[in-house]
Amino acid sequence: MIVNPKFEYVFVASQEGIAPILDMMRSLKSKGHQQFKLIYCTPDADSTPFLDELTGAEFSAHVTLHHDQGNPDNAFDFWPLFETPTKAQVYCYGSRDLMDAVADMTGHWPAGAVHFENTGTGGVSHAVNTAFTVRLNKSGRVIPVDADQSILQALRASGLQVASSCESGTCGSCRTGLLGGPVEHRDLVLSEDEKASNIMVCVSRALPGSVSPELVLDL
C-alpha cells in the first residue's frame, strides 16, 4: 500500500490515541474534506474503541484496521506507506511503540510534515482554559478572550474576519503572526521553529498562570 498523492492527511493511531484522531476526522468530514486516511492499530477487534463507527458507511473507505493479536512480530509494516514522501500531513497519536515505528519510517519526510503525540507517560496535556487578552498590533485594540472562547471566536465577535477551515488545529488556514506573549500551542501543524512567530488562533491560547497573559498578534 502506498499513500495516494492526493491525500491531505494521513492519521495513525493505536487504541489509546483514537479519540482525538476521530475528532479530527469528524471535523474534516463536516468541512467537506475527503482526502484523508487512517491506519488504526489494535490487538484485536474486541479491544478496538469506536470500531462500529470507523467501519460504518461514513468512514470505512478511509480506514485500514490492523490487529496484531498482541504480538510485536505482527506489527503493521509502515514502510510501504511512508517510503515515498508526499505532500500529506501525518498525525500519529498513540503508544510509544507506535510512535517510534512511525518515526523510524518517516525520518526522510520534510520537516514539519509528521506530528506526534504520546498518550502514555510523558504525553502532552493541556492546562484548563483561563481568560486572557490579545492585542492587535496594527490597531492597538485589546480583545478579551473568555475561558470558554477560542481566540478565533473572540476575534470574530469583535468584528474581525479571520480565515479558518477545520477549527481544530489541523489544517493551518487560521495561521496568524505572533509578535509576543506566552503561548500554549495546541495545534498539530506548526513546527517548533514556526511556533516562535505563528499561532493557530482556533485552538492555541495564552499560557495559563503567566504573569502577563496577553498575546500580541500581527493583525
Helices and strands as residue ranges (DSSP letters): E 9-14, G 15-17, H 18-30, E 36-42, G 45-47, H 51-54, G 60-62, E 63-67, G 72-74, H 79-82, E 89-94, H 96-105, E 114-118, E 132-136, E 142-145, H 151-157, E 175-180, E 183-184, G 194-196, E 198-200, E 205-206, E 214-217
